Amino acid sequence: MKSTTPASRLLQGAFILSAAAIISKLLGTLQKIPLQNLGGDAVFGIYNTVYPLYTMIVTIAMLGLPAAVSKFVAESSAGQEEGQGRRVLLVSVALTGISGLVIGILTYTGAPAIAGWVGNSHVIAALRASAFGLAFVPLMAALRGYFQGLHDMVPTAVSQVVEQSIRVAVMIALLLYLSRQGAGAESIAAGALLGSAGGGLAGLVVMLLYWRRHRRRSQQGLAARGADTRPAPGKAVKAGSLLAYGIPVMLGALAVPLISLVDVFTVPRLLSWAGSETNAMSQFGIYNRGVPLVQIVTMLATSLSVVFIPALAEAQYKGDLKLIELRCSLSLRWFWLLGLAASAGLAVLAEPINIALYGDAAGTATMMWLAFTAAGGTVSIISAALLQGLGTVRAPALHLLAAAALKAALNLLLVPQLGITGAAISGVAAHLFAAALNVLLLHRMGHLRLRFADALGRPALLLAGLALAAAAVSQGAGGLLAAAGLAGGRTASLAQALLGVGAGCAVFALGAVLLRLLSESELRQLPGFGPSLADKLKKLRLFP
């Protein structure tokens, strides 16, 4: 039987969590398409107004305790004090349980006041529906932290996938039922938000089942050794110690969704000034059509960022400054290219994608602008991970705060003039601003050299070729479908979009090699997947 080292367990755990994160995020992102299709733009707008608020409220309710539990349980496990780890969990469960219930009640009763801050009364029912999830999700998160502290990532991964699957299933079931009953947009959106409670309950049940099995195995192990199965006495666990560690973590986590929250608190209100609240929600729904597609790109960056944090931390520990610079420059250059490629492709294919996914071309111009948030978003995420791997934790959060302030200012300036397109333009500027601040900090720290040719020169040629190929193939396919009498429908638009994406990807891969934007040696330096990908490309004779 093979023994596992701490390093191998960490890598295995990172892989398991990354795979679960990709699956759960894909489910969470793609479920927005049937939500809009079944509920309409008004329901979509209400949902996309309330869900970021729900995410923020849940983050507050958890008090950062899952991270604290993970830390203290890991220390207890290292000292072979299993009973102490359990006491940490019990205190955390009590704190998160009370916090979840209190904040849930406040959210339910304070929904009209929150709706007033948003500037739209149509979100009240959905806010109240989201409050029920606070009874389950914080407790589930505390249990996840316990198992993560034991370096057992499987319970967290399984519960994530189950939680998201049940959330989507409940949401779609209620969407179908309420739509058939002729319910209004407010009630349908509230039903969609109830899915969060259903998913949270399912995830909590999974974690409790893992906890019961863990307890049984621990007691059986003690009994087999002839040891006392009663809890061993130990020092008391102080709630203050857990909170002192957890609350700063919670404050840092709140910085991540800030740009989305700026839209929630400004765009509906600004749109309402020019029309009714109902129309404002419909317009906000149309604005959010492009968000799931951008999130798929940034999701990839988020999932892969876990690879770069330990890789850079290891290089810094060894004092290998050359390796740090190489990994920083290579990862940033490639995620910048990938973000730009996704942005360009989504922009030129916005109309067929919009029709294929949502049934009409409403908001296509806004989607074209929103596409370019993928470029700044990916670089912002990866550069933040690089800084964290180098031990700089606060700066990325402060940079997001600055970007959120810029987003708010630009929304106030542009939305009254340009509507939802103004909000999209301000989003592009905010994400690029956060990315630029992170990249400049890496440059000042001496871990990155900025080269115009790498950042803008040759990539511009590559993106021009990609955009031309995608547009030409998509329009050519549209012409052929029109000649066959098949143009105009969702299926035809989907075919145009897929063919355009395929052409763009092919030109991107070929152009990157021909323009020498990536060498074989550089690709092999990428942690994890780099060497295997380099071998495949060499077999295809794309490297000399």
N, C-alpha and C positions, 0 to 999 in steps of 0.2 A: 504494500500500500504506500502510495507516495505521500511524503510529508509536505505540508504547505508552509512556506515562510510567511512572516508578516507582510513582506512586500507583495508576494503573490496573492495573499488574501485581499490586500488593499486594491490591487489591480483587478482581481476578480469581482470585488464588490463594486468598484467603479464601473466595470462593464455591465454588471447586472442592473445597477441603478440607471445607467445611461440608456440601456435597452428599454427598461420600463418607462423612463421619461419620454423616449421617442414615441413609444406606443400610446401612452396616455395623452401626450400633447397632440399627437396626430388625431386621436379621437376627439379631444377637446376643441381642436381647431376646425376639423372638417364637419363637426356637428352643427356649426353655424350655417352651413349651406342649406340643409333641410329646414333649419329654423326659419331662415328667410323665405324659403320656398313655400313652407306650410303656413307660416304666420303673417308674412308680408313685411314691408319695410317699417311700418309703425311698431310692430312687435319686435323686430330686429333692433330698432333704435332704442326701445325701452330696455331690452335685455343688455345691449352693449353699454347702456348708461349705468345699470345697476350692478352688473357682474364685476367691473373693476372696483366698485365700492365694497361689494361683498368680499372680494379678495383682500382689500385693505383692512376691513373689519376683522376678518378671520386672522390675519397676521397680527393684529393688535391683541386679539383674544388669546393667541398662543403664547404671548409674552416672551417669545424667543426661547421658551423652555425646552423644546425638542433638542436644540443645539446644546443647551446646558445639561440636559439629561445624558445625552451622548457623551459629553466630555467627562462628567463625574462617574458615569457607569464604566467608561473605559478605564479610568483611574482605579476604580474599585476592583474591576476584573483583573487588572495588572497586579494588584496587591492581593489577589485571591480572596477578596471580601465580597462574596456574592450577596450576602445578606444586606450589606451596605448599599449595593446597587439597587436592590429591591426597595429599600427605604427611600432612596432618591426618587425612584419611579412613583411610589405612593404619594410622596409630597407633591411631585409635579402633577400627578393626576388630580389631586385635590385642588391645586391652584388653577389648573387649566379648566377643570370642570366648573368651578365657581366663576372664573372669568368668562367662560363661554356662556353660561346661563345669564349672568348679569348683563353682559354686552348684548346678548341676544334679546333680552327683554327691553333694554334701552333702544335697540334698533327697531324693534316692533312698535313700541309706543312712540318713538321719536321719528317714525317714518315721515309724517307730514312736515316736520321741521327740516329733515334732510332734503325732502323734495323741494322745499322752499329755497334751500341753498343751491340746489341744482337749477332751480328756475323752471320746473315742470312738474305739475301735480299728477301726471299720468304714471309716475314711477312708484307711487305709494304702495299699491298692492304687491308689486314685485319686490320691493324692499322688505315688506313684512314676510313674504314667502321665503326670502333668502335668510331671514333671521333663524329659521328652524334648523339650518345646517350648523349653527353655532353650538347646538347641544351635542353634536357628535364629532365634528372635525378636530377641535382642539385636543380631545381625549385620544383620538386616533393618532394624532401627531406626537403626543407624549410617548405612546407605546412604540411608535416608530423610532423615536430617539433612543429608547432603551435598547432595542435590538441592534441599532447602528453602533451603539457604544460597545456591544459585544462583537462587532465586526460581522454581524449576520445581516446581510442586505436583502436576503430573499423575502422576509416578511414585508418589508417596506415596498419592494418591487411588486409583489403579488397584490398587496392592498391598493397600490396606486392604480394598477390596471383594472382591478375589480371596481374600485371607486369610480373611475372614469367611465367604465363600461355601463355600470348601473345608472350613473348620472345621465348619460346619453339616452339609455333605454327608457328611463322614467320620463325624461324631458319629451322624447318623441311620442311616447304613449299618451301623455297628457296633451301634447300639441294636437294629435289626431282627435282625441276625445273632445276637447274643448272647441276645436274648429268645427266639428260635426254638430256640436250643440249650439253653434252660432254665437259663441262668447265674444266679447269685445277684446280689443288689443290689450288692454290692461290685464284682464283675467288670463288671457293666453300667455302673456309674458310672465305673470305670476306663476302659472303652472310650469313654465319652462324653468324658472328659478327653483321650484320645489325639487327639481332633479338633483340639486346640490345636497339637499338633506337626505334624499334617498341614497345617493352615492356615498355620502359621509357615513350613514348608518351601515351600509354594506362594508365599507372599508374598516370601520370599527369592529364589526363582527369578525372579519378576517383576522385582525390584530389580536382580538381576544382569544380566538381559536389557537393562534400561534403561542400566545402567552400561556394558555392552559397546557399545551403540549410541552412547552419549555419548563413549566413548574413540575409537571409529572416526571419528565426526564431527570430534572435536578434531584427530586426526592428519591427516585429509583437509584440514581448514582450514589447518593449518600447512604441509602439503605444497603446497597451492595458492598460498600466499604465498611459497613457496620457503624457508621457515624450517626449522630443525633440529627433527625430530620427537622427538629424544631428550629425556628429562626435563631441564629446566633446573636447574642447581645452585641451592640456596637454603638458608636457615638451617634447622637441625634443629628438628623439632617435639618439644617436651618433653611427655611424658605427664603430668607434674605440673601443667602449665598447663591441660590439658584437664580433669583431675580437679578442680582447684581451682575451675573454673567449673561443672563438671557435678554434683559431689556436693551442693552446696546446692540445685540444681534438683531432684535426686532426692529429697532430704529433704522439699522442699516438696510434691512429687507424692505422697509417702507419706501426707500429711495427708488427702488427698481420700477414700480408701476406709476411713478409720479407723472410722467409725460402723458400717459393714458388718462390719469385722473384730472389733469389740467383740462383735457377735452371734455370730460364729464361735467365739470363745474363751470365751463365757459361756453362751449359750443351750443348746447340746447338753449341756454338763456339768450345768447346773442341771436340765434335763429328765431326765437320767440318774439323778439322785438320787431322783426320784419313780417311776422305772420302769427298764426295760431299755434298753440302748444302741440296739437295733433300733427300739424304740418312740420313743426320743428322735429318731432320724433321720427317722422317719415324721412326727412332729410338726413337726420343723424344716422338712421339705418342705412341709407344709401351711401353715406360717407364711410361706413364700416364694412362695405362690401369687399374692399381690397385688403382689409386687415388680416383675415385668415391666411391669405396667400403670402403676405409678407411674413406672418408669424411662422410659416413653415420654414422659411429661409433662416430666420433668427433662431428658431428652435434647433436647427442643425448646429448653429454656432454655439448655442447654450449647451447642447449635449456634448459637443466635442471640447468645450472649454475645460471640462474636468480632466482632460488628458494633459493640458498645458500647465495647469497649476502645479501638480507634483513634479513634472519634468523640469520646470524652471526652479522650483524649490531645491531639487536635487543638484542642479547645476550651480546654483548660488552657494549651497552648502560646500560643494567641492571647490568653490572659488574659480570656476571656469568661466571667465568673463567672455571669452570668444564664443563659447557655446551658447551663452545667454543671448548675445547679440545676434547670432545666427538664427536661433529659434524665434526670437522676437521679430526680426525682419522677415523671415520666411512665412511665419504664420500670419502676420499682419498683411503682407503683400498678397497672399493667396486668399485670405478672407475678404480683403478689399476687392480683389478681382471677382470672386464668387458673388459678393454683394452687388457689385456693379453689373455683372452679367444677369443676375436675377432681376435687377431693377430695369435694365434695358429690355430684356425679354418680356417682362410683364407690361411694360409701358407700350411697346409696339403691338402687343397682342391683347391689349386691354379690352377692346370691343368684343372680339369673339369669345374671350374668357368670360366677360360679364354676361353676355347672352347665354352661353352654355351653362353657367352656374346659377344665374339668377333670373333668367327668362326674358330680360330686356336690356337695353343699353343705357339705362338711366345712370348718371354719375360716372360715365366712362372717362371724361376729362379729369375728374377728381381721382379716379383709380390710377390714371397715368402718373399724376403727381405723387400719389401715395406710394406707388411702386418704388420710388427712389429713397424711401425710408429704409429699405432693405440694405442699401449700401452703408449708410451711417450706422444702422442698428447692428449689423454684424461686426463691424470694426469696433464699435463701442463695447460690445459684449466680450470679444476676444481680447481687446486691449485691457479691459478691466480684469479679466482672468490673469493676464500676464503680470499686471501690477500686483494682484493678490498673491500670485506665486512668488513674487519678489519681496513680499512682506508689506507692501503698501496697500492697506485695506481701506482707509478713510477717504483717500483722494477720489476713487471712482464714484463713491456715494455723493461727495460734494460736487463733483462734476455733473452728476445727474440732477442735483438740485439746481445748479446754474442753468442747465439745459431746460429744466421745467419752467424756470422763471422766464427764459427767453421764449419758450412756447406760449406761455400765458400772455406775454406782451405782444407777440406777433398775432395771436388769436384776436386780441382786442383791436388790433390795427387792421387785420385782413378779412376776418369773417364778416363784419358789417358791409365790406365792399365786395367781396368775392364769394361769400357764402361758404359752403363746405369745401370748395377748392382752396379757399384761403387757409382753412384749417389744415389741409393736406400740405400746402406749401410751408406752413409754419412747422409742421412735423418733420419735414425733410431738413429744415434749417436746424431744429433742436437736436436731432439725432447726429447730424454731422458735427455740430458744436461739441456735444459730449465726446464723440470719437476724437475730434481734434485735440481737446484738452488732455485726454488720456495719452494720445500718441506724442504730443509735445512733452508731457511729463516723462515718458520713457526716453525721449531724445535727450532731455536735460539730465536724466540720471546716467546717461552714457551707454544705454543698452540698445540704442537704435540710431541708425544713420538714415537721414531723409534724402531721397534721391528723386528729382523731378521725373526722370525717365521711367523709373519704376512705378511711381504713383499716378502719373497722368499721361506721359508721352506715349509709350508703347501700348498701355491699356486702352487709350483712345482709339488706336487703330484696330485693336481686337474687338472692342465693343461696336465700332462702326460696321465691321464685317458681320458680327453676330446679329445686329439689328437689321441690316439689309437682308441677310439670309432668312431670318425669321419672318420679316414682313413680306418678302417676295414669295416664299413658299406658302404662307398663309393666304395671301391675296390670290396667288395662282390656284390654290385649292378652292378658294371661294368662287373663282371664275369657272372652274370645271364643274363644280356642284351646281352653279347657276345654270350652266348650259344643259345640265342633266335634269333641271327642274327641282333640285333638292336644296337650294339656298334658302337662307332666312330662318331656319328652325334651330333648335338647341343642339340637335345631333350634328347638323352641318357645322355649326359654330364650334362644337367640341372637336370635330375632325380638323378644322382649320387651326385651332389652338394647339392641338397635339402635334400636328405636322410642323407648325412653326416652332414649337419647343424643340422638337427633334432636330430640325435644321440648325437652330441656334446653338444647341449643345454640341453638335458635330463641328461647327465652325469654331466654337470656343476651344474645344479640345485640340483641334488641329492648329489653330492660330497660336495658342499658348506655347506649343512646341516650336513652331516655325519662327516665332518672334523671340525665342529664347527667354521667355518669362519664367521658366523653371528648368533648372538643370537636374540631371540624375543625382548628383551628389547632394543637392539641396533637398530633393524629395526624400532621399534616404534619411535625412536628419529629422523629418517629421516624426514625433513619437507615435508609436502604435501602428498606424496603417501605412506609413511612408515607405518602408523597405519593400513590402509585398506589392504595393502599387507600382513602385519603380521597376520591379522585376517584370510585371505584366506589360508595362509600356516598352521595356527593352525587348521583350519577345516580339512585340509588334513593330520593332525597329523604328520607334519614334524617338529613341535616343541614339546618338552615334556610338 
